[in-house]
Amino acid sequence: MFNFLTDYLVDALSPYVKWVSIALFGALIVMIAVTYFTKTAALKKAVKYFAVAIVFYALAVSLLMLALDIYKHFNAAYLDKNYVSKDVIYFVLIPLAATLAVSLCSCVAVYILKLKGANNVKKTIYILSSICAVAFLVSLVLIAVYYSKHIDGDGYYTADGTNFSLVALYVSALILVAALSAAAYFFGKNGSPLSTKEIARAGVCLAMAYALSYVKLFSMPQGGSITLASMLPIIIYAYIYGARKGIFVGLIYGVLQSLQSPYIIHPAQFLLDYPIAFAALGLAGILKDVKTLPEAAKFAIGTIVGGAGRYISHVISGAFAFGAYAEGQNVFIYSLAYNSYVLIDLVLVIAIGILLTYNKNFRNLFKA
């Protein structure tokens, strides 16, 4: 009975979550647009309370759907139905869930310590960051162990006939990790550790992004979908607090996405399609300290850079890990075309984000 209930909630109720979310999000945008032209104090107050209600809605939806997704993927009946080895629980899903749990618990711990005004918070942050990094590396090792058993000597993945360019995958992943690390250093070296407010807002943005990722306007056959601006909360966070903190929050969101709809066939492909791709959204914060550009231009340019980073990561993964699907086409042309859904998502994010930058309350948020 419980298995039936979870399947029903995830699969049958998802469309309702989708349309309710679209209605709420659309209503908020309309209300913000109306306040820009009417400047009515009562309406501005209504927008504020409505926005808070949407935040709580997003928190409830994201926590519920995450719990149901984790249960569904850990459920033996679900795995048997989808012809997935039960070893995937121990080598892929549990490590990823543990990494996510350690990351989120670390953020909560720092948040509580800062609220209480504890000493040596900075040292605690470094220790917890190291623990999170170790958990992430252990996850990669276990994923590598699992998928090494499913790749034949000729380089083909036995589950769906996908061939690999292994050296290109590893090199590309390392280059992108190095590029993101350099961006986090050069565009965030003068930044401070996460404050209590920043940790709280990171949680809100992650919840908003995760809830919006269920509002799928169109889904691709081998993974990926056009959503209702699910990248927007992560990009907003990066724009407000800078590239380094944006990359960190994007990294956590990438792990969340891997638990929502895992399409993992190789450790390097996992890095490119999840942590690296979504961490790249944090590049939207590279113009945070530029004073010569208007807010709308800074937001648009930053969003294009962050979205391009995600697109490039997916394209590399598609070319070197899913080349068999090209069926005789050039693998790069195939991957560029397949992953163009990211660009459509990006246009939607830019349009909504620019509209928000013209709202006075939202501009004040940028100055936080």
ZIUR-V423305 format. One record per residue. N is the residue number from 1. RES is the residue in three letters. SS is DSSP state (alpha for helix, beta for strand, coil for the rest). PHI is phi in whole degrees, -180 to 180 (none if undefined). PSI is psi in degrees with one decimal (* if undefined). Layout:
# ZIUR-V423305
<<N	RES	SS	PHI	PSI> <N	RES	SS	PHI	PSI>>
This chain:
# ZIUR-V423305
<<1	MET	coil	none	-43.3> <2	PHE	alpha	-67	-37.3> <3	ASN	alpha	-62	-43.6> <4	PHE	alpha	-62	-40.9> <5	LEU	alpha	-65	-43.9> <6	THR	alpha	-66	-42.6> <7	ASP	alpha	-61	-40.3> <8	TYR	alpha	-64	-45.8> <9	LEU	alpha	-64	-41.3> <10	VAL	alpha	-73	-48.1> <11	ASP	alpha	-88	-44.8> <12	ALA	alpha	-81	-33.6> <13	LEU	coil	-88	-12.5> <14	SER	alpha	-56	-43.0> <15	PRO	alpha	-60	-35.1> <16	TYR	alpha	-69	-41.3> <17	VAL	alpha	-59	-41.6> <18	LYS	alpha	-59	-53.2> <19	TRP	alpha	-74	-33.7> <20	VAL	alpha	-65	-42.6> <21	SER	alpha	-64	-43.0> <22	ILE	alpha	-61	-43.8> <23	ALA	alpha	-63	-45.6> <24	LEU	alpha	-66	-45.7> <25	PHE	alpha	-64	-43.1> <26	GLY	alpha	-64	-40.6> <27	ALA	alpha	-63	-40.4> <28	LEU	alpha	-63	-44.0> <29	ILE	alpha	-62	-43.3> <30	VAL	alpha	-63	-43.3> <31	MET	alpha	-64	-39.9> <32	ILE	alpha	-64	-42.5> <33	ALA	alpha	-63	-40.2> <34	VAL	alpha	-66	-40.8> <35	THR	alpha	-64	-29.3> <36	TYR	alpha	-65	-36.8> <37	PHE	alpha	-91	-32.8> <38	THR	alpha	-94	-31.6> <39	LYS	coil	56	37.1> <40	THR	coil	-81	128.4> <41	ALA	alpha	-63	-42.0> <42	ALA	alpha	-63	-39.6> <43	LEU	alpha	-69	-38.2> <44	LYS	alpha	-61	-41.1> <45	LYS	alpha	-66	-38.7> <46	ALA	alpha	-64	-40.5> <47	VAL	alpha	-61	-41.9> <48	LYS	alpha	-61	-48.3> <49	TYR	alpha	-68	-35.7> <50	PHE	alpha	-66	-39.5> <51	ALA	alpha	-64	-40.4> <52	VAL	alpha	-63	-40.6> <53	ALA	alpha	-63	-38.9> <54	ILE	alpha	-66	-37.1> <55	VAL	alpha	-61	-46.5> <56	PHE	alpha	-66	-36.2> <57	TYR	alpha	-62	-44.8> <58	ALA	alpha	-64	-40.8> <59	LEU	alpha	-61	-45.0> <60	ALA	alpha	-65	-46.4> <61	VAL	alpha	-64	-46.1> <62	SER	alpha	-65	-42.2> <63	LEU	alpha	-66	-42.5> <64	LEU	alpha	-64	-49.5> <65	MET	alpha	-69	-34.8> <66	LEU	alpha	-64	-45.1> <67	ALA	alpha	-62	-42.4> <68	LEU	alpha	-68	-39.4> <69	ASP	alpha	-64	-45.2> <70	ILE	alpha	-61	-44.4> <71	TYR	alpha	-62	-43.5> <72	LYS	alpha	-62	-44.0> <73	HIS	alpha	-74	-21.2> <74	PHE	alpha	-89	-7.5> <75	ASN	coil	-80	128.3> <76	ALA	alpha	-63	-38.4> <77	ALA	alpha	-63	-39.4> <78	TYR	alpha	-64	-43.5> <79	LEU	alpha	-65	-42.0> <80	ASP	alpha	-64	-41.0> <81	LYS	alpha	-62	-34.7> <82	ASN	coil	-101	14.9> <83	TYR	coil	55	43.2> <84	VAL	coil	-108	134.8> <85	SER	coil	-63	141.1> <86	LYS	coil	-69	-17.6> <87	ASP	alpha	-63	-20.7> <88	VAL	alpha	-62	-26.9> <89	ILE	alpha	-63	-46.8> <90	TYR	alpha	-82	-29.2> <91	PHE	alpha	-101	-18.0> <92	VAL	alpha	-124	-59.8> <93	LEU	alpha	-70	-46.6> <94	ILE	alpha	-63	-45.9> <95	PRO	alpha	-59	-41.8> <96	LEU	alpha	-67	-42.9> <97	ALA	alpha	-64	-39.3> <98	ALA	alpha	-66	-41.4> <99	THR	alpha	-62	-44.2> <100	LEU	alpha	-63	-44.4> <101	ALA	alpha	-63	-42.1> <102	VAL	alpha	-63	-42.1> <103	SER	alpha	-64	-47.4> <104	LEU	alpha	-68	-40.6> <105	CYS	alpha	-64	-35.4> <106	SER	alpha	-64	-43.4> <107	CYS	alpha	-63	-42.7> <108	VAL	alpha	-63	-41.9> <109	ALA	alpha	-62	-44.9> <110	VAL	alpha	-64	-41.0> <111	TYR	alpha	-59	-46.2> <112	ILE	alpha	-66	-42.8> <113	LEU	alpha	-62	-40.0> <114	LYS	alpha	-71	-36.3> <115	LEU	alpha	-62	-35.9> <116	LYS	coil	-87	-1.9> <117	GLY	coil	67	34.9> <118	ALA	coil	-68	155.6> <119	ASN	coil	-84	162.5> <120	ASN	coil	57	33.7> <121	VAL	alpha	-65	-37.8> <122	LYS	alpha	-62	-43.0> <123	LYS	alpha	-64	-39.5> <124	THR	alpha	-62	-39.8> <125	ILE	alpha	-61	-44.5> <126	TYR	alpha	-64	-40.6> <127	ILE	alpha	-65	-47.6> <128	LEU	alpha	-66	-35.7> <129	SER	alpha	-63	-39.7> <130	SER	alpha	-65	-41.1> <131	ILE	alpha	-63	-42.7> <132	CYS	alpha	-63	-41.1> <133	ALA	alpha	-64	-42.5> <134	VAL	alpha	-63	-43.3> <135	ALA	alpha	-61	-40.2> <136	PHE	alpha	-66	-42.9> <137	LEU	alpha	-65	-40.7> <138	VAL	alpha	-61	-39.9> <139	SER	alpha	-60	-44.5> <140	LEU	alpha	-62	-41.2> <141	VAL	alpha	-62	-45.6> <142	LEU	alpha	-67	-37.7> <143	ILE	alpha	-63	-41.2> <144	ALA	alpha	-62	-41.9> <145	VAL	alpha	-61	-45.3> <146	TYR	alpha	-63	-50.4> <147	TYR	alpha	-77	-18.3> <148	SER	alpha	-65	-23.9> <149	LYS	coil	-79	-12.0> <150	HIS	coil	-114	9.8> <151	ILE	beta	-115	119.9> <152	ASP	coil	-73	171.4> <153	GLY	coil	-62	-24.4> <154	ASP	coil	-85	3.5> <155	GLY	coil	88	16.2> <156	TYR	beta	-106	137.8> <157	TYR	beta	-81	123.8> <158	THR	coil	-71	-19.5> <159	ALA	coil	-74	-40.4> <160	ASP	coil	-140	19.7> <161	GLY	coil	69	27.8> <162	THR	beta	-91	131.3> <163	ASN	beta	-100	158.9> <164	PHE	coil	-121	151.3> <165	SER	coil	-112	86.8> <166	LEU	alpha	-62	-45.8> <167	VAL	alpha	-62	-43.8> <168	ALA	alpha	-63	-38.5> <169	LEU	alpha	-62	-49.3> <170	TYR	alpha	-65	-45.0> <171	VAL	alpha	-63	-44.2> <172	SER	alpha	-62	-43.9> <173	ALA	alpha	-62	-42.5> <174	LEU	alpha	-65	-40.8> <175	ILE	alpha	-63	-44.4> <176	LEU	alpha	-69	-37.6> <177	VAL	alpha	-62	-43.6> <178	ALA	alpha	-63	-40.3> <179	ALA	alpha	-65	-43.3> <180	LEU	alpha	-67	-38.3> <181	SER	alpha	-64	-41.5> <182	ALA	alpha	-65	-42.0> <183	ALA	alpha	-64	-41.9> <184	ALA	alpha	-63	-35.2> <185	TYR	alpha	-75	-51.6> <186	PHE	alpha	-73	-32.0> <187	PHE	coil	-98	4.5> <188	GLY	coil	-142	13.9> <189	LYS	coil	-69	-21.6> <190	ASN	coil	-95	4.2> <191	GLY	coil	-81	162.0> <192	SER	coil	-97	164.9> <193	PRO	coil	-60	162.4> <194	LEU	coil	-58	127.2> <195	SER	coil	-85	172.7> <196	THR	alpha	-60	-43.6> <197	LYS	alpha	-64	-40.8> <198	GLU	alpha	-67	-37.7> <199	ILE	alpha	-66	-43.3> <200	ALA	alpha	-63	-43.8> <201	ARG	alpha	-70	-31.6> <202	ALA	alpha	-61	-43.1> <203	GLY	alpha	-62	-42.2> <204	VAL	alpha	-64	-45.0> <205	CYS	alpha	-65	-39.3> <206	LEU	alpha	-63	-42.4> <207	ALA	alpha	-65	-43.3> <208	MET	alpha	-62	-46.1> <209	ALA	alpha	-63	-42.9> <210	TYR	alpha	-67	-40.9> <211	ALA	alpha	-65	-44.3> <212	LEU	alpha	-66	-25.8> <213	SER	coil	-68	-16.7> <214	TYR	coil	-82	-12.6> <215	VAL	coil	-89	78.8> <216	LYS	beta	-92	116.1> <217	LEU	beta	-81	-27.2> <218	PHE	beta	-161	136.2> <219	SER	beta	-114	141.6> <220	MET	coil	-91	151.6> <221	PRO	coil	-67	-34.6> <222	GLN	coil	-106	31.3> <223	GLY	coil	102	150.6> <224	GLY	coil	98	149.8> <225	SER	beta	-160	157.3> <226	ILE	beta	-90	121.7> <227	THR	beta	-116	176.9> <228	LEU	coil	-83	71.7> <229	ALA	coil	55	43.3> <230	SER	coil	-66	-21.4> <231	MET	coil	-75	-19.3> <232	LEU	alpha	-58	-47.7> <233	PRO	alpha	-61	-38.8> <234	ILE	alpha	-67	-41.4> <235	ILE	alpha	-67	-40.7> <236	ILE	alpha	-61	-44.4> <237	TYR	alpha	-61	-44.7> <238	ALA	alpha	-63	-39.5> <239	TYR	alpha	-67	-37.9> <240	ILE	alpha	-73	-44.6> <241	TYR	alpha	-110	-0.6> <242	GLY	coil	100	168.4> <243	ALA	alpha	-66	-41.9> <244	ARG	alpha	-61	-48.6> <245	LYS	alpha	-71	-33.7> <246	GLY	alpha	-65	-40.2> <247	ILE	alpha	-64	-39.6> <248	PHE	alpha	-63	-47.4> <249	VAL	alpha	-67	-38.8> <250	GLY	alpha	-62	-36.5> <251	LEU	alpha	-61	-45.9> <252	ILE	alpha	-63	-40.7> <253	TYR	alpha	-64	-35.4> <254	GLY	alpha	-62	-40.2> <255	VAL	alpha	-66	-39.5> <256	LEU	alpha	-59	-43.8> <257	GLN	alpha	-64	-34.6> <258	SER	alpha	-68	-24.6> <259	LEU	alpha	-86	-25.7> <260	GLN	alpha	-71	-51.9> <261	SER	coil	-142	74.2> <262	PRO	coil	-67	123.7> <263	TYR	coil	-129	76.0> <264	ILE	coil	-116	122.1> <265	ILE	coil	-125	-3.2> <266	HIS	coil	-166	145.8> <267	PRO	alpha	-57	-44.0> <268	ALA	alpha	-67	-36.6> <269	GLN	alpha	-66	-38.2> <270	PHE	alpha	-59	-45.8> <271	LEU	alpha	-60	-45.5> <272	LEU	alpha	-69	-38.5> <273	ASP	alpha	-88	-16.1> <274	TYR	alpha	-123	-83.3> <275	PRO	alpha	-60	-47.2> <276	ILE	alpha	-67	-47.0> <277	ALA	alpha	-59	-46.6> <278	PHE	alpha	-82	-27.8> <279	ALA	alpha	-63	-32.8> <280	ALA	alpha	-61	-23.7> <281	LEU	alpha	-61	-25.5> <282	GLY	alpha	-64	-16.5> <283	LEU	alpha	-65	-11.4> <284	ALA	alpha	-62	-14.9> <285	GLY	alpha	-95	10.7> <286	ILE	coil	-68	-21.1> <287	LEU	coil	-101	13.9> <288	LYS	coil	-52	-42.9> <289	ASP	coil	-96	7.1> <290	VAL	coil	-80	123.9> <291	LYS	coil	-100	-11.6> <292	THR	coil	-87	-10.1> <293	LEU	coil	-107	147.2> <294	PRO	coil	-68	158.1> <295	GLU	alpha	-57	-44.0> <296	ALA	alpha	-62	-41.9> <297	ALA	alpha	-67	-43.3> <298	LYS	alpha	-61	-42.5> <299	PHE	alpha	-65	-45.3> <300	ALA	alpha	-64	-46.4> <301	ILE	alpha	-65	-45.5> <302	GLY	alpha	-61	-40.9> <303	THR	alpha	-65	-40.4> <304	ILE	alpha	-62	-42.7> <305	VAL	alpha	-64	-47.7> <306	GLY	alpha	-64	-43.8> <307	GLY	alpha	-65	-37.6> <308	ALA	alpha	-64	-38.0> <309	GLY	alpha	-61	-44.3> <310	ARG	alpha	-64	-43.8> <311	TYR	alpha	-60	-46.0> <312	ILE	alpha	-61	-42.3> <313	SER	alpha	-62	-44.0> <314	HIS	alpha	-66	-39.4> <315	VAL	alpha	-63	-43.7> <316	ILE	alpha	-62	-44.4> <317	SER	alpha	-60	-44.6> <318	GLY	alpha	-63	-39.1> <319	ALA	alpha	-72	-41.2> <320	PHE	alpha	-99	-16.1> <321	ALA	alpha	-113	-24.8> <322	PHE	coil	-122	29.8> <323	GLY	alpha	-62	-25.9> <324	ALA	alpha	-63	-28.1> <325	TYR	alpha	-72	-13.8> <326	ALA	alpha	-67	-25.1> <327	GLU	coil	50	55.9> <328	GLY	coil	94	-16.1> <329	GLN	coil	-76	165.6> <330	ASN	coil	-65	128.4> <331	VAL	alpha	-64	-31.4> <332	PHE	alpha	-74	-40.1> <333	ILE	alpha	-64	-42.2> <334	TYR	alpha	-60	-47.6> <335	SER	alpha	-68	-38.7> <336	LEU	alpha	-60	-43.0> <337	ALA	alpha	-71	-44.5> <338	TYR	alpha	-62	-44.1> <339	ASN	coil	-86	9.8> <340	SER	coil	-66	-12.9> <341	TYR	alpha	-59	-28.6> <342	VAL	alpha	-63	-38.0> <343	LEU	alpha	-68	-36.4> <344	ILE	alpha	-66	-44.6> <345	ASP	alpha	-58	-39.2> <346	LEU	alpha	-66	-41.7> <347	VAL	alpha	-61	-41.8> <348	LEU	alpha	-64	-42.1> <349	VAL	alpha	-64	-44.5> <350	ILE	alpha	-63	-44.3> <351	ALA	alpha	-61	-47.7> <352	ILE	alpha	-69	-41.0> <353	GLY	alpha	-63	-41.8> <354	ILE	alpha	-65	-39.6> <355	LEU	alpha	-61	-40.9> <356	LEU	alpha	-66	-33.6> <357	THR	alpha	-67	-19.2> <358	TYR	coil	-86	-2.3> <359	ASN	coil	-91	130.0> <360	LYS	alpha	-62	-43.6> <361	ASN	alpha	-63	-36.5> <362	PHE	alpha	-71	-37.7> <363	ARG	alpha	-64	-37.5> <364	ASN	alpha	-64	-32.8> <365	LEU	alpha	-63	-36.3> <366	PHE	alpha	-63	-25.0> <367	LYS	coil	-88	3.3> <368	ALA	coil	-64	*>>
